[in-house]
């Protein structure tokens, strides 16, 4: 497993980080057994995965509670990096933005209690709150950073201008954006800005909700009836389905040259991109973890990187042609 510095800090994170949204067992990913989550945690840490990424909203606190209980019982706090977030609250089934100072401090205490820790290695603003000035959010984060309650400061789903505003009031160590072969929106200005300012990019959804495993296109696996996959409906129905299928066939041939599968190629491609420090991969059972770990320890050749780029560009061109028609 490769390890890389988290921005300007002395913290080193693994190129592959563990995503734990599915641990929450909510409607986004569907039911999850706690024993499966615990098995994944145990093996991931044993195999060198250093950072565990979670958030209060993942299962309304359930993900954090599972992680906190596991780490406390096994006395592993000093061996793992805990990354959690704040800024999203819930009222029944509704998820709401809330970055008022009072709520931020409440969330901090609630997460520390669930995760059984006095500090966080990385604390991230989950989403900007449209009703709260970014400077106010940053000032609260800076206060927590100065007190040592949070070791590094991160934001998630921020634009360049939002990061620039945040940095007027608080140091910024990382950005967590969505990034994958099929969602490359951060390429260009966002990656360039982070590289120039030494801000680590910790990407999420590198498998694009499981689409980049190829199982729904090439293996005849039925698409789960969960919120996550419903959000990708366009990519799972015609005419995009056929375009994606053709692209995934090309990528599968490249993966086979390394004796790897599509998921392993997609993850490796992700954390091999300029500016990407770590890729967060959601994992809900041991077989998935084993598969994901196969993405590390090898490199994609320059020629194959070019071939992958060509295949992805051709996909985008075909999708644009659909819109024009």
N, C-alpha and C positions, 0 to 999 in steps of 0.2 A: 504494500500500500504506500502510495506517495503522500507526503505531507508538505503543506505549503503555509507560509505566513498569512495571517489574517490582516490584510492591509498593513498599517504602520505599527501594529501591535507585535508583541513577542509570542502571541498564541499561534500554534501550528494546528491546522485542521487537516483531516484526511481528504484526499481528492474525492472520495465518495462519502457522503454524509447520510445519516439515517433519517428519513422522513416518517413521521408518526401520526399523520392525520387519520389514517385508517384505524389506528388504535382506538379512536374515539367511538367507532361503531355507529356513527350517525348516518343519516340518509344520503350523504354525499358519496360515501364509499360502500355503505351497506353493513350488515352485522359483522361483528368481530369478537372472537373469544379471547379473553384476557390471557389464557395460558399460551395461546399462539403469539401474542404480543411479547410476553415474557421470554419465550424461547428465542424470538428474533433479537430482543435486546441482549440476551446472554451471549448468543453466538456472534452478533455484530461486534460487540466490544472485544470478545475473545479473538476475533479475526482482524482487529486493527482499525475498525471504524471508530473514530475519535469523537465526532460531533453528533449529538442527537438533537434534532430540530422538532419543536412542538409549538403549541399555542393554546391559550385558554379555550378558544372557540372550538377546538377539535374534540367533539363529543361533550361540549359544555363542561370542560374540566377533566373529563375522564382520561384523556391521553396523558395530561400532566400528572394525575394521581398515580397511574400505572408506573410511569417512569420514576417518579419520586419514591414510591414504595420499593421498587426494585433496587434502586441505587442505595437507598438507606439500609435495607436488609443485608445487602452484600458489601456495604462499606466501600463503594466505588466512586464516591464523589470526586476524589482527587485524580481519578483515572479517566474521567470523561468530561467533555465540554457540553454544557447545557445551553442550548439556544432556544429561547422562547420569545413571545411577542406580546404586544398590548395594543389596544385601540379598537377592538371589536367586542361589543357586548351583545347579550341576547335577552329577548323578552318572548318567552314561549318559542315558537318556531322562527321568529324574526331576528335577523342579525343586524345590528345597528352600529354605526360609527360613534365613538365617544372618546375624544382625547382631551376632555376637560382636565385640568390639573388634579382635581379631587378624584376623578375616576382613574386617572393614571396611577396615582399613589395607592388607591384601593386595589387595582389590578396587580400591582407589584406585590403587595402583601398577600393577596390571594394566591398568586402563582408561587411565591416563596413557600407558602404553607403546603400547597399541593405537591410541589417538587422537593420538599424537605431540604431546603438549602437557604443559606443566608445571602447568597450572591449568585449572579448569572454570568457566565463567561461571555455570552452575547445576548443583548436585549435589543429587540427590534420593534420599530413601529410597523404594525401589520399593514395598514393602509393609511394614507393621509385622510384627515377628517375635513371635509369641505366647509364645515362650520367653524373650524378653529384655525387661527393663523399658524403657519408652520413654525414661526419663531417661538410661539408660546410652547408648542410641543417640544421643540429643541431645547429650550431653557430648562424644562423639567428633566429631560434626559441628561443634560449636562450636569445638573445638580446631583443626580444619582451616580453619574460617572465620577464626579469629583469625590464623592463619599466612598467610592470603591464598591458600591452595591452592585454595579455592573462593570465588568472588566473591559468590554468593548461595546460600541454603539452601532446599531444597524438600522436601516430602513428597508421596507419591502414595497414594491410596486410604486416607486417614486420616479418621476421624470428628472431630467437634468436640471431644469429650472427649480424644481422642488428641492433637490439635493443642494443646489447652490444656496438657496435661502436657508436651509437647515444648517449648513456649515458656517453661516454667519454667527451662529449662537452655540454650536456644539461640534466637537470633533466627530467625524464620520469614518467608521472603519469598514463597513460593508453595505452592499446593496443586495437584496434578494428579489430578483425578477423571474418571471417565467421565461424559459428558453429551451428550445429543442430544435431538432432538424426541421420540424414542421411549424415552428413559431420562432422566427429569427428577428423579431421586431427590435430587439436591443442592439442588433448589429449596426454599427455606424456611430451616432452621436453618444449613446449611453455607454457603450464599451469604451469608446475613445475617451470620454470624460473620466471614467473610473480608472483607466490606465494612467492617464495624465496626473490624477490626484491620488494615486495609490490606494484606491478603494477596492477591496476584495468583492468580487461578484460571486455570490453563492446562488446558483441557479436552481429553480424548482421546476417540476414537471418535465424532466428530460425525456420521458417516454411518452409525453403528450397523451396522458390519460390511458396509457396502455396501447395506444394505436401503433406506436413504433415497435411494439413486440411483433407485429404482423399477424398475431393470432386470429384477429377478427377478419382478416383479408385472405390469408394464405392457409390457415389451419382449420377453418370452418367452425371456430369457437363462437358461440352465441354472445351477443353484446349484453352485459348485465343491465338490469333495469334500475340504475341508480342515477342520482342527480349529475354526478361527474360525467358520465357518458352522454347523458342527454344534452349537456353543454357542447358536446362535439358532434351533434347530430348531422351537421352539414358534411363533415368528413366521413361519416359512416353511412351516408346515403348517396345515391346517384345524383349528379354525374361525378361528384368528387370521389366516390368509392372506387370507381375504376381507375381514376388517375392515381389515387393513393396506392392501389394494388400494384399498378405497373411500377411505380417508384420503389415500393417495398421489395418487389422482386429483384430489381437492380441492386438494391442495398444488401439484400440477402446473399447475392452472389459474391459481393465484396467481403461480407462477414465470413463466408465459408472459406475464403482464402486464408483466414487466420484461425480456422477451426472454431469460430465463434458464431453466436446467433445474432439475430437482429437487435435485440435489446442490449446486448453487450457492446455491439458496434455503436449504437446510438448514445449510450452513456459515455463510452470512451471518447467518441467524437465531441461530446459536450464538454467534458472537463479538459479536453485537449485544445479547445479554442482559446485564442488570445484573450486575456483578462479574466477567464473563468478560474476561480480558486478551488471551488468544490461544487459538486452536483448533488443535490438532495434527491434521493430516490425513495419513494414511498414503498414500504415493505410490510406485508401483513402475515407472511408465513415463511418457514425455513427454506422451502424450495425456492421461493422468490429471492431470498437473501443469497443463497448459494449462487443462483443465476446472476444476480447483480454484482457479486464479488468477482465474477469472471470478467468484468469490464476493466479491471485494473491489472497492472503488471505486464502490459504489452503496449505497443505503439502502432498507430496507423501510418503507413508510409505516405510520403508527400504525393506520390502519384495517385494513391487511392483517395487521399483527401481531395484532390482535384476531381477525381471521378465522382465522388460523393457530391461535391459542390455542383458539378454539371447536372447530376440527376435531380438535385433539389431545385436548381434554377429552372430546369425543364418543367418540373411540377408546377412551380409558381406561374410560369408562362401559360401553361394549359388552363390553370384556374382563372387567370385573367381573361383568357379567350372566352371562357364560359360566360363571364360577366358581360363581355362586350356583345355576345350573341343574345 
